[in-house]
Amino acid sequence: MPKNSNTPAESPAVEQPTVAADPFADLPVTRIGEDVSFVDLTDAPTNNPYKYAAVAEAARAERLPMLKGYKHGDKVIIPGTNRKEFKQGSVYGDIQRIANAAGRSGVPVYVLLTELRKMQIGNKRSKYCTQLPPIGWAEGWLNTAITKNIAGVHATKTAPALREEVAARPEDEQKLVANG
Protein backbone atom coordinates (compact mmCIF):
# COMPACT_ATOMS: atom_id res chain seq x y z
CA MET A 1 0.00 0.00 0.00
CA PRO A 2 1.51 3.38 -1.02
CA LYS A 3 2.26 5.94 1.63
CA ASN A 4 -0.06 8.94 1.69
CA SER A 5 2.05 11.92 0.72
CA ASN A 6 -0.32 14.29 2.53
CA THR A 7 0.58 12.83 5.91
CA PRO A 8 3.51 14.67 7.46
CA ALA A 9 6.42 12.49 8.34
CA GLU A 10 6.99 12.06 12.04
CA SER A 11 10.04 13.96 13.05
CA PRO A 12 12.10 12.94 16.01
CA ALA A 13 11.67 15.11 19.08
CA VAL A 14 14.19 17.91 19.05
CA GLU A 15 15.69 18.57 22.43
CA GLN A 16 15.80 22.23 23.32
CA PRO A 17 19.02 23.31 24.99
CA THR A 18 18.49 23.94 28.66
CA VAL A 19 19.41 27.36 29.90
CA ALA A 20 20.80 27.38 33.40
CA ALA A 21 18.75 29.47 35.77
CA ASP A 22 20.53 32.57 37.04
CA PRO A 23 21.51 31.70 40.62
CA PHE A 24 21.60 35.42 41.43
CA ALA A 25 18.19 36.36 40.01
CA ASP A 26 16.66 36.78 43.48
CA LEU A 27 19.44 38.99 44.83
CA PRO A 28 18.95 42.76 45.01
CA VAL A 29 20.41 45.00 42.35
CA THR A 30 22.41 48.01 43.46
CA ARG A 31 21.78 51.06 41.31
CA ILE A 32 24.05 54.08 41.37
CA GLY A 33 22.69 56.95 39.36
CA GLU A 34 21.05 56.19 36.06
CA ASP A 35 23.86 54.30 34.36
CA VAL A 36 25.43 51.96 36.91
CA SER A 37 23.87 48.83 38.33
CA PHE A 38 25.15 45.49 39.56
CA VAL A 39 23.90 42.51 41.54
CA ASP A 40 24.57 42.76 45.27
CA LEU A 41 26.46 39.53 45.94
CA THR A 42 27.08 40.35 49.61
CA ASP A 43 24.70 37.67 50.86
CA ALA A 44 25.39 35.13 48.11
CA PRO A 45 27.05 31.92 49.26
CA THR A 46 30.70 31.84 48.24
CA ASN A 47 33.39 29.26 47.92
CA ASN A 48 35.58 28.61 50.95
CA PRO A 49 37.51 31.90 51.17
CA TYR A 50 40.69 30.28 52.53
CA LYS A 51 43.26 33.11 52.70
CA TYR A 52 40.62 35.73 51.80
CA ALA A 53 38.43 35.04 54.87
CA ALA A 54 39.34 38.16 56.86
CA VAL A 55 39.13 40.63 53.97
CA ALA A 56 35.93 39.05 52.66
CA GLU A 57 34.28 39.32 56.09
CA ALA A 58 35.38 42.94 56.48
CA ALA A 59 33.90 43.81 53.08
CA ARG A 60 30.67 41.93 53.79
CA ALA A 61 30.30 43.67 57.14
CA GLU A 62 30.20 47.00 55.30
CA ARG A 63 28.21 45.56 52.35
CA LEU A 64 31.00 46.31 49.89
CA PRO A 65 31.36 44.42 46.58
CA MET A 66 35.17 44.61 46.80
CA LEU A 67 37.99 44.85 49.31
CA LYS A 68 37.58 47.64 51.83
CA GLY A 69 40.01 50.38 50.82
CA TYR A 70 40.86 48.71 47.48
CA LYS A 71 43.44 50.85 45.68
CA HIS A 72 41.45 50.91 42.43
CA GLY A 73 38.09 51.16 44.22
CA ASP A 74 37.12 54.51 42.72
CA LYS A 75 38.54 53.85 39.24
CA VAL A 76 36.92 53.27 35.88
CA ILE A 77 38.41 50.34 33.95
CA ILE A 78 38.97 50.65 30.20
CA PRO A 79 40.47 48.32 27.55
CA GLY A 80 44.20 47.86 27.86
CA THR A 81 46.85 48.08 25.18
CA ASN A 82 47.78 44.37 25.41
CA ARG A 83 46.26 42.90 22.23
CA LYS A 84 46.90 39.26 23.06
CA GLU A 85 43.64 37.31 22.81
CA PHE A 86 43.05 35.47 26.06
CA LYS A 87 40.86 32.37 26.15
CA GLN A 88 37.21 32.85 26.94
CA GLY A 89 36.56 31.62 30.45
CA SER A 90 40.07 32.38 31.64
CA VAL A 91 40.33 35.09 34.28
CA TYR A 92 42.38 37.43 32.08
CA GLY A 93 40.14 36.66 29.12
CA ASP A 94 37.03 37.61 31.08
CA ILE A 95 38.65 40.81 32.41
CA GLN A 96 39.62 41.70 28.85
CA ARG A 97 36.10 40.99 27.54
CA ILE A 98 34.41 43.07 30.24
CA ALA A 99 36.77 46.02 29.69
CA ASN A 100 36.52 45.77 25.89
CA ALA A 101 32.72 45.60 26.04
CA ALA A 102 32.67 48.81 28.07
CA GLY A 103 34.93 50.54 25.57
CA ARG A 104 36.68 53.87 26.16
CA SER A 105 33.87 55.10 28.41
CA GLY A 106 34.84 52.33 30.82
CA VAL A 107 33.21 50.32 33.57
CA PRO A 108 33.35 51.07 37.31
CA VAL A 109 35.77 48.71 39.03
CA TYR A 110 33.12 47.30 41.39
CA VAL A 111 30.91 46.36 38.44
CA LEU A 112 33.83 44.63 36.70
CA LEU A 113 34.77 42.73 39.88
CA THR A 114 31.18 41.60 40.45
CA GLU A 115 30.80 40.37 36.86
CA LEU A 116 34.20 38.68 36.94
CA ARG A 117 33.36 36.77 40.13
CA LYS A 118 30.09 35.57 38.55
CA MET A 119 31.78 34.58 35.28
CA GLN A 120 34.46 32.54 37.05
CA ILE A 121 32.10 30.16 38.83
CA GLY A 122 33.17 26.70 37.74
CA ASN A 123 36.69 27.65 36.61
CA LYS A 124 38.45 24.34 37.21
CA ARG A 125 41.87 26.00 37.45
CA SER A 126 41.15 27.70 40.77
CA LYS A 127 40.06 26.18 44.07
CA TYR A 128 38.26 29.47 44.76
CA CYS A 129 35.86 29.05 41.84
CA THR A 130 33.85 25.91 42.55
CA GLN A 131 31.21 28.40 43.69
CA LEU A 132 31.18 32.20 43.67
CA PRO A 133 34.75 33.32 44.41
CA PRO A 134 35.15 35.30 47.65
CA ILE A 135 35.59 39.05 47.83
CA GLY A 136 39.31 39.72 47.51
CA TRP A 137 39.99 37.00 44.95
CA ALA A 138 39.22 39.07 41.83
CA GLU A 139 41.04 42.19 43.02
CA GLY A 140 44.44 40.50 42.78
CA TRP A 141 43.70 39.31 39.26
CA LEU A 142 42.61 42.80 38.23
CA ASN A 143 45.78 44.35 39.72
CA THR A 144 47.91 42.03 37.59
CA ALA A 145 45.73 42.59 34.50
CA ILE A 146 46.29 46.33 34.86
CA THR A 147 50.04 45.79 35.30
CA LYS A 148 50.11 43.64 32.13
CA ASN A 149 47.97 46.22 30.24
CA ILE A 150 45.17 43.71 29.68
CA ALA A 151 42.90 46.38 31.15
CA GLY A 152 43.64 49.99 31.96
CA VAL A 153 42.53 52.70 34.32
CA HIS A 154 40.76 55.75 32.88
CA ALA A 155 43.07 58.72 33.34
CA THR A 156 40.46 61.33 34.27
CA LYS A 157 37.21 59.56 35.07
CA THR A 158 36.30 58.15 38.49
CA ALA A 159 33.57 55.66 39.31
CA PRO A 160 30.41 56.91 40.97
CA ALA A 161 30.62 56.55 44.74
CA LEU A 162 29.14 53.34 46.11
CA ARG A 163 27.43 55.29 48.84
CA GLU A 164 26.32 58.85 48.82
CA GLU A 165 28.32 60.60 51.48
CA VAL A 166 26.34 63.29 53.21
CA ALA A 167 28.48 66.36 52.95
CA ALA A 168 27.94 69.10 55.48
CA ARG A 169 26.43 72.12 53.82
CA PRO A 170 27.79 75.56 54.75
CA GLU A 171 24.43 76.60 56.27
CA ASP A 172 24.48 73.49 58.50
CA GLU A 173 27.98 74.39 59.70
CA GLN A 174 26.83 77.95 60.44
CA LYS A 175 23.94 76.58 62.55
CA LEU A 176 26.37 74.39 64.48
CA VAL A 177 28.67 77.35 65.16
CA ALA A 178 25.76 79.65 66.13
CA ASN A 179 24.32 77.02 68.51
CA GLY A 180 27.71 76.62 69.98
C-alpha positions as CSV (number, residue, x, y, z in Angstrom):
1,M,0.0,0.0,0.0
2,P,1.5,3.4,-1.0
3,K,2.3,5.9,1.6
4,N,-0.1,8.9,1.7
5,S,2.1,11.9,0.7
6,N,-0.3,14.3,2.5
7,T,0.6,12.8,5.9
8,P,3.5,14.7,7.5
9,A,6.4,12.5,8.3
10,E,7.0,12.1,12.0
11,S,10.0,14.0,13.0
12,P,12.1,12.9,16.0
13,A,11.7,15.1,19.1
14,V,14.2,17.9,19.0
15,E,15.7,18.6,22.4
16,Q,15.8,22.2,23.3
17,P,19.0,23.3,25.0
18,T,18.5,23.9,28.7
19,V,19.4,27.4,29.9
20,A,20.8,27.4,33.4
21,A,18.8,29.5,35.8
22,D,20.5,32.6,37.0
23,P,21.5,31.7,40.6
24,F,21.6,35.4,41.4
25,A,18.2,36.4,40.0
26,D,16.7,36.8,43.5
27,L,19.4,39.0,44.8
28,P,19.0,42.8,45.0
29,V,20.4,45.0,42.3
30,T,22.4,48.0,43.5
31,R,21.8,51.1,41.3
32,I,24.1,54.1,41.4
33,G,22.7,57.0,39.4
34,E,21.0,56.2,36.1
35,D,23.9,54.3,34.4
36,V,25.4,52.0,36.9
37,S,23.9,48.8,38.3
38,F,25.1,45.5,39.6
39,V,23.9,42.5,41.5
40,D,24.6,42.8,45.3
41,L,26.5,39.5,45.9
42,T,27.1,40.4,49.6
43,D,24.7,37.7,50.9
44,A,25.4,35.1,48.1
45,P,27.1,31.9,49.3
46,T,30.7,31.8,48.2
47,N,33.4,29.3,47.9
48,N,35.6,28.6,51.0
49,P,37.5,31.9,51.2
50,Y,40.7,30.3,52.5
51,K,43.3,33.1,52.7
52,Y,40.6,35.7,51.8
53,A,38.4,35.0,54.9
54,A,39.3,38.2,56.9
55,V,39.1,40.6,54.0
56,A,35.9,39.1,52.7
57,E,34.3,39.3,56.1
58,A,35.4,42.9,56.5
59,A,33.9,43.8,53.1
60,R,30.7,41.9,53.8
61,A,30.3,43.7,57.1
62,E,30.2,47.0,55.3
63,R,28.2,45.6,52.4
64,L,31.0,46.3,49.9
65,P,31.4,44.4,46.6
66,M,35.2,44.6,46.8
67,L,38.0,44.9,49.3
68,K,37.6,47.6,51.8
69,G,40.0,50.4,50.8
70,Y,40.9,48.7,47.5
71,K,43.4,50.8,45.7
72,H,41.4,50.9,42.4
73,G,38.1,51.2,44.2
74,D,37.1,54.5,42.7
75,K,38.5,53.8,39.2
76,V,36.9,53.3,35.9
77,I,38.4,50.3,34.0
78,I,39.0,50.6,30.2
79,P,40.5,48.3,27.6
80,G,44.2,47.9,27.9
81,T,46.9,48.1,25.2
82,N,47.8,44.4,25.4
83,R,46.3,42.9,22.2
84,K,46.9,39.3,23.1
85,E,43.6,37.3,22.8
86,F,43.1,35.5,26.1
87,K,40.9,32.4,26.1
88,Q,37.2,32.8,26.9
89,G,36.6,31.6,30.5
90,S,40.1,32.4,31.6
91,V,40.3,35.1,34.3
92,Y,42.4,37.4,32.1
93,G,40.1,36.7,29.1
94,D,37.0,37.6,31.1
95,I,38.6,40.8,32.4
96,Q,39.6,41.7,28.9
97,R,36.1,41.0,27.5
98,I,34.4,43.1,30.2
99,A,36.8,46.0,29.7
100,N,36.5,45.8,25.9
101,A,32.7,45.6,26.0
102,A,32.7,48.8,28.1
103,G,34.9,50.5,25.6
104,R,36.7,53.9,26.2
105,S,33.9,55.1,28.4
106,G,34.8,52.3,30.8
107,V,33.2,50.3,33.6
108,P,33.4,51.1,37.3
109,V,35.8,48.7,39.0
110,Y,33.1,47.3,41.4
111,V,30.9,46.4,38.4
112,L,33.8,44.6,36.7
113,L,34.8,42.7,39.9
114,T,31.2,41.6,40.4
115,E,30.8,40.4,36.9
116,L,34.2,38.7,36.9
117,R,33.4,36.8,40.1
118,K,30.1,35.6,38.6
119,M,31.8,34.6,35.3
120,Q,34.5,32.5,37.1
121,I,32.1,30.2,38.8
122,G,33.2,26.7,37.7
123,N,36.7,27.6,36.6
124,K,38.5,24.3,37.2
125,R,41.9,26.0,37.4
126,S,41.1,27.7,40.8
127,K,40.1,26.2,44.1
128,Y,38.3,29.5,44.8
129,C,35.9,29.1,41.8
130,T,33.9,25.9,42.5
131,Q,31.2,28.4,43.7
132,L,31.2,32.2,43.7
133,P,34.8,33.3,44.4
134,P,35.1,35.3,47.7
135,I,35.6,39.0,47.8
136,G,39.3,39.7,47.5
137,W,40.0,37.0,45.0
138,A,39.2,39.1,41.8
139,E,41.0,42.2,43.0
140,G,44.4,40.5,42.8
141,W,43.7,39.3,39.3
142,L,42.6,42.8,38.2
143,N,45.8,44.3,39.7
144,T,47.9,42.0,37.6
145,A,45.7,42.6,34.5
146,I,46.3,46.3,34.9
147,T,50.0,45.8,35.3
148,K,50.1,43.6,32.1
149,N,48.0,46.2,30.2
150,I,45.2,43.7,29.7
151,A,42.9,46.4,31.2
152,G,43.6,50.0,32.0
153,V,42.5,52.7,34.3
154,H,40.8,55.8,32.9
155,A,43.1,58.7,33.3
156,T,40.5,61.3,34.3
157,K,37.2,59.6,35.1
158,T,36.3,58.2,38.5
159,A,33.6,55.7,39.3
160,P,30.4,56.9,41.0
161,A,30.6,56.5,44.7
162,L,29.1,53.3,46.1
163,R,27.4,55.3,48.8
164,E,26.3,58.9,48.8
165,E,28.3,60.6,51.5
166,V,26.3,63.3,53.2
167,A,28.5,66.4,53.0
168,A,27.9,69.1,55.5
169,R,26.4,72.1,53.8
170,P,27.8,75.6,54.8
171,E,24.4,76.6,56.3
172,D,24.5,73.5,58.5
173,E,28.0,74.4,59.7
174,Q,26.8,78.0,60.4
175,K,23.9,76.6,62.6
176,L,26.4,74.4,64.5
177,V,28.7,77.3,65.2
178,A,25.8,79.6,66.1
179,N,24.3,77.0,68.5
180,G,27.7,76.6,70.0
